[in-house]
């Protein structure tokens, strides 16, 4: 590309492609079949497109894609993809990858994601648009993190996290609430914020709390259903009330739960005794 800057002691492999305006600081290593999007900046000692850390890897071509306007900070480590996982590790546009982050093979990271210092994504992890993974957090292989979700510092996430969920816990993370700060930053209308909180409580049969957002107990009929069917029932109610409140993010959250069929379980609140995915 044009206006590309390559600092001293960088190593750029023969199959690497750099788009316009890419800046590599010193000591950057780009390997494999790697492409870096327009305007992205990679800082010293970062390794992108590194050999996959997978015992099944047999030397096949390994692809890595970094989107436009990304920042990959010092000592970050991004592995390439493997044949068993589709062959591609991808990071979307406008992502921030802080220092000492590890992104495992075959991960798919959406746009506007923040991976804070020393967080780690194991292989085959999917991270939705606008999600944030805090410092020292670890995400188990094949876990899916929904868009707009927040993983707290030092959390160990072993299960799929619904969109806009907030997960915390150092032994096994549980979903504590919705990521209301992030939802408000997206300028979500207040009516949809209330609807999302109410749906979250009904999904997981959480006890009623004194809050300006929560005004009714979960309908008794929902208690008899597994969580995926509760999500389907709530989606049906949203469809019936179409136009009453904005529902874009509410529907995204409920569809994730309704359609959940991944290899990992669904991350549940610690307080929802008796809630089952079955």
N, C-alpha and C positions, 0 to 999 in steps of 0.2 A: 504494500500500500504506500501511499504518499504521506509525507511528513511523519514518518516512523522514526522514533528515537531508540537506539540500542546502546545502553551504557557499557562501561568496561567490564570485562570478564564474564559477559553473558554467553550462554551456550544455546544456540538456536538450531534445532534439528532440521534435517533436509526436507521433512514433510510438514513443517510448520508454516502456517499462513497468517500474516499479520495485516489487518485492515488499516485503513487510513487513520492517522493520528494516534496509533498505539505507542505507548512509552514504556520501555523496559529500563528500569534502573540497573545498577550494577549487580553482577553475580546471579542473575536470573537464569534458570534452566527450563527450557521448553523442549519437550520430547514428544515422540510418537507423531500421530496424525492429529495435530492440534491446530485449531483456528482461534484467533483472538479478535473480537469484534471492535468496531470503530470507536476510537477514543478511550479505550481501556488502558489502565495503568497497572503495571506489575512491579512490585517493590523488591528490594534486595533479598536474595536467598530464598525466594519463592520457587517451588518446583511445580510446574503445570504439565499435565500429560505424562506423569511418571508411570513407570511400570506398575501394573495392577498388583496389589498385595493380596493375591488369591492363589491358593495351591493348585487350582484347576487351570490357571493360565499357562498356555503352552507357546507363547511367543507370537500369536496371531496379531495382525494389525490392531492397534488400540487407538480409539478416537476420543478426542476431548474438544468440547466447544465452549468457549467463553463468550458471552454476549457483549453487546455494545455498552460503553460507559461504565464498565465494572472496575472496581479497585481490589486488587489482590495484594495484601500487605505482607511484610517480611515473614519468612519461614512458613508460609502457608504451603500445604501439600495437597495437590489435586491429582488423583490417580485417573488413568485412562480407563476405557471400558473393556469388557471381555466378551468373547463370543457367547458365553452362557447368559449374558445380561443385555444383549442387544448391541454390544460393541461400542457404546457411547456413554461418556460422562458429560453432562451438559449443565451449564450455569447460565441463567437467563440475563436479560438486559438490566442494567442499573443495580447490580448486586454489590454488596460490600462484604468482602471476605477479609476479616481482620487477621492479625498476626497469629501464627502457630495453629491455624485451623487445619483440620484434616477432612478432606472430602474423598470418600472411598469410591471404588470402581462402580461404574454403572449407576451412579446417582443422577437424579434429575431435579435440579434446583430451579424454581420458577423465577420470574422477574421480581425485582425490588426486594429481594431477600437479604436479611442481615445475618451473617454468621459471626458471632463475637469471638474474641480471642480464646484459643485453646478449646473451642468446641469441636466435636468430632461426629462425623456422619459415617456410619459403617456402609458396607456395600449395598447397592440397590435401594437406597433411601429416596423417597420422593418428598419434596418440599414445595408447597403451594405458594402462589404469588403473595408477596408482602409479608410472609411469615418471618419470625425472628427466633433465633436460637442463641441463648445467652452464653456467657463465658463458662468454660469447663463443663458444659452440658454434653452428654453422650447420647446418641441416638442409635438404637439397635438396628441391625440389618433388616432390610425389607419393610421398615416402618414407613407409613405415609403421614405427613404433617399437612393439614389443610391450610388453605389460604388464610392469611391474617392471623394465624395462631401465634402463640408466644410460649416458648419453652424457657423456664426460669433457670437461673444460674445453678450449675452443678447438678441439674436434674438428670436422672437416668430414665430415658423414655424407651419403654419396651413395647408399647402398644400404639396403634394409630390414633392420632389426635384430630378431633373434628375441627373444621374451619372456625376460626375466631375463638378457639378454646385456649385456656391458660393452664399449662401443666407445670407442676412443681413436685419435688420429692427426690431425695438423694439415693434412696434404695430402689424404689420403683415409683416413678412419677404417676400422679393421679391428676385428673382435670379438676382444678379448684374453682374455676369460674369461667366467665367469658372475658376476653381481652378487651375490656371496655375502653381503656385508654386508646388502644389501636383502632377500635371501632369509631370512637369519636374523632380521631385524627382523619378518618376517611370521610368525615362530615355526614355520617349516617343520620338520617332524620330521627328525632327523639321518639316518634311513634314506632319506628322499626327497632330502635334500641330496646324499647319496652317489650315489643313482641318477641325479640330474640331472647331476652332474659326469661320471659314467661315460658317460651318453648323449651329452653334449656332446662328449666326446673321441672317441667312436665315430662321431658324425655327421661330424666333420671329419677323421677319421683322424689325430688328433694323436698324436705319439710318447708313449710311456709315460714318466711322471715319477715320481720318488720322492715319494709322498704318501700320507698315511693314508686319502685318499679313493679312490685309484685302485689297483686290485688286479689288473687283467687287461688284456691287450692287446686292441685292437679285433678282433672276429672277422674272419678273412681274407675270408669271403664278402661282407662289407660293402664291402670295397675295390673290388669289381667293379661296384658300383651307384652311380648319381648320388645326390646328397645327398637329394633328395626321396624316393627309394625307400629310402634308408637309414633315413630318418625313419619311413616306413611299416613297414619291417621291425621297427624298435625298438618302434613302437606295438603291433604284433602280439605281440611278446614281453611287453610290459606287460599286454596283455589276457589272455594265457595265465597270467600270474602274478598275476591279480587278487586283491587282498587281502593279498598278501605285504608290500607297503610302500604308504604313502600315495602317490597318483599325480596329484593334482589339478594341480599346477604342472608336473610332468613331462609330462603329456599336453598341456597348453596349449602348452608349448615345442615338442614334437614335431609337433603338428598344424599349427602356424604354418609349420614348414619343409616338411612334407608337402604342404600345400595352397598353398604359395607360388606365386602366378601374377601378381604385380603388375608394373607397368611398370618398376620398378627391380629390379636384381639383389639377391641375398641378401648381406648383409655377412658376409665370411668371415674367418677368422684369417689373419694374415700368414704364419704358419709352416706352413700346410697346403698345401704345393706339390703340384700335381696334382689338387686337389679341384675338381670341376666341378659346375655346376648342371645340365648337360645330361643 
